[in-house]
Amino acid sequence: MGSPAVSVVLPFKDSERFLEPALGSLVSQTLTDFEVIMVDNGSSDSSRKIAQNFCESDFRFKLYQSGGGLVKALNSGLDFAQGRWVARFDSDDLCHPDRLRSQLAAAEENGEKTVVSCRVRSFPDSAVSSGYRHYESWINNLESPDAIEHNLFVESPVPHPSAFYSREGVMEAGGYSDNGLPEDYELWLRLWSRGFRFIRVPKTLLAWRERPDRFSRVSSAYSLTSFYRAKAKYLGMVPCLQGKRVFVAGAGQTARRLGKHIQREGFVIQAFLSPVPVPEERMLRGCPVVDITSWENTETLPIVVASRKPGAAQAVQSYLESQGLVNWKNFVLCS
């Protein structure tokens, strides 16, 4: 029997509450040419038995053992996978029946240097905050490669369990890194730096479970500091930022913290641009803070827009665009 078209890589640990419906949603896929690589990352509940039951009833389900954390389990899954394409999936989420078929078609049309995502819907409603619903909407409305790329440094535009990519391409890029950074977001940035493009199938193909004990909620790798470190590591690869002399639009906590990390990566901050009036001679991280409305960009340096305050980054973007500046050419959104 030849290799399957798609390998679903699914690490799990103590997932007995959710694993059976998650695996059941894979059984219901309209595409049948796939395998499921289940990697047990040290379960102590009945989830391993649930996985074994699926292996006994469906030859496409395969169970492996790992340990040492999520990153090791993910890389083990890639090692065991036999498919040309990998679909990531988590043990507490649900796939639409057409997920694998739709993403496979998009991947084959766009080539191996493409990461294919899809629209998602967070559930259950009682656990999803208004802020997280806003993030979901932001993700779902970024579809084209340009739109996703131009927002790559705002937040992660690809929910990890929705990702579909070339196994060989990701392994050639080094797989997942266990370096204290968010393992999925750091991978997207690294793939982007190697010429990968991102697209989104404009269909809701993943039900994405929100829960307070989710890995991204409890791991230090997903702290704001870790995200700033990841962004700073790759920001210099944006074409307009390669000179590493910039203005930072923002003068609050986000600008200060991001400023620290980009300075560590060799950036020189000419000044921080405040969207509100500032006292005379205010300094931030050794750089002057100036009122953005009275600022003159005489050297035409690029701008990093750094604000997490609701509506602030959008207001700064609108102001910059009113001055004839263009996203990704003259400024980059980074929050």
Secondary structure, DSSP 8 states (H G I E B T S, - for coil): ----SEEEEEEESS-TTTHHHHHHHHHT-S---EEEEEEE-S--STHHHHHHHHHHH-TTEEEEE--S-HHHHHHHHHHH--SSEEEE--TT-EE-TTHHHHHHHHHHHH-SSEEEEEEEEEE-GGG--HHHHHHHHHHHT--SHHHHHTTTTTS-SS-GGG-EEEHHHHHHTTS---SSS-HHHHHHHHHHHTT-EEEEEEEEEEEEE--TT-HHHH-GGGSHHHHHHHHHHHHTTSGGGTT-EEEEE--SHHHHHHHHHHHHTT-EEEEEEESS---TT-EETTEEEEEGGG---TT---EEE---STTHHHHHHHHHHHTT--BTTTEEE--
